Amino acid sequence: MLSKDGVIARYIFAFCFFFLSGSEIITGGLATLSGVLGCVELATALLRYSPLYEINEIIESLKPSISANPEYKNSVKHKR
């Protein structure tokens, strides 16, 4: 769940994306991308849900299993 500030920020981002494409400040493919991003931001604000939180939880749950893998430890040593 997004906090109240997060929801307000999403509404602001959605408005900015829609304004850029709607006022023809940007055109073509960038305007299309801006419209899509505006829809995504509006949907996340209305649902008060961000998939980034879910992705972060998945990554956090994988960290112990990755760090316990000896092949991972050896590859990290060689990269430094």
Buried (B, 14 or more C-beta within 10 A) or exposed (E): EBEEEBBEBBBEBBBEBBEBBEEEEBEEEEBEBBBEBBEBBBEBBEEEBBEEEEEEEEEEEEEEEEEEEEEEEEEEEEEE
